[in-house]
């Protein structure tokens, strides 16, 4: 659907605002600018803030100026291979080359040694150009055993902001999140308070409006900023579960000019929550598996939430992301949340297409998952050993 079609639909129906969900339009500054130009409220941050955070170099520079810790790397874009080789030597290998307009793991290549730099540099530029129409790249130190920790922030657009703790999204395949949980198994209350205040202070200073997520690599008790998502995240329900907050409702309130309905002191963590992404994919190669659903049964019960549009007879098209559902559980603590997840997965039925449900059954049997002792590379290694 084009921008013009959405704007026309608003004008015909008298709609005053647009909520973009968490798809492509949620971080499209041109779309937000078009709405602003037609006096239609975008339920989210301004076009200017989306532009700032959409460019990874500008975002890093902005966050560094706001006091947010960043990964060591190039001060800006890296135009030539010679520059890349020089920066790689200065930062120290391994390094990761990233497309400045990147996202979703695209346009990211690792150079383990100086000999790998040429191929990784040209490959990242080509992938960035193909995916985003922009071949500019930058370079960061590649951390060897980090976790992926993201901080949920919320601003009222008037200089007030809060943080709603962290989510651990370290179980990833090809930079795509597979399982997310809150709070993070390795984050102490002291660490949470420290980085949370840094993040809420940063977004308050730029008068940020609405929901946002500041993402970090976390290693040796240190946080390193990687990007900010200026939208609601796919995994936001785990934060809602542990705080008893409806983030979408809060987005609507802020967009309507109302104040936040809670203060930082009122945000107290209750229990533990885990989300798994149910994709229509065929294991072991995770090939997309569109087709018709012949039977669907969602799990239920205390502390179980299933977000999905599936129903018996629904046909999954081949044109979009393979995500077909999100299973979220909440318990008094992490062991109870894991137990509820195992039960809910046993109740979940999706027939007619292959899905990633068997993957989660297998992962829950692993000691590393049971204890929360994993990093962003763990799942890739496990897949090589178990699903090859």
PyMOL commands that set and color helices and strands:
alter all, ss='L'
color gray80, all
select helices_A, chain A and resi 3-13+24-27+29-37+47-54+56-65+81-91+114-132+189-205+236-243+247-255+264-266+334-347+357-364+367-371+378-386
alter helices_A, ss='H'
color red, helices_A
select strands_A, chain A and resi 17-18+41-42+95-103+106-111+137-141+147-156+161-173+176-182+209-219+222-229+272-279+281-282+287-288+291-292+295-297+304-308+315-316+323-331+349-351
alter strands_A, ss='S'
color yellow, strands_A
deselect
rebuild
show_as cartoon
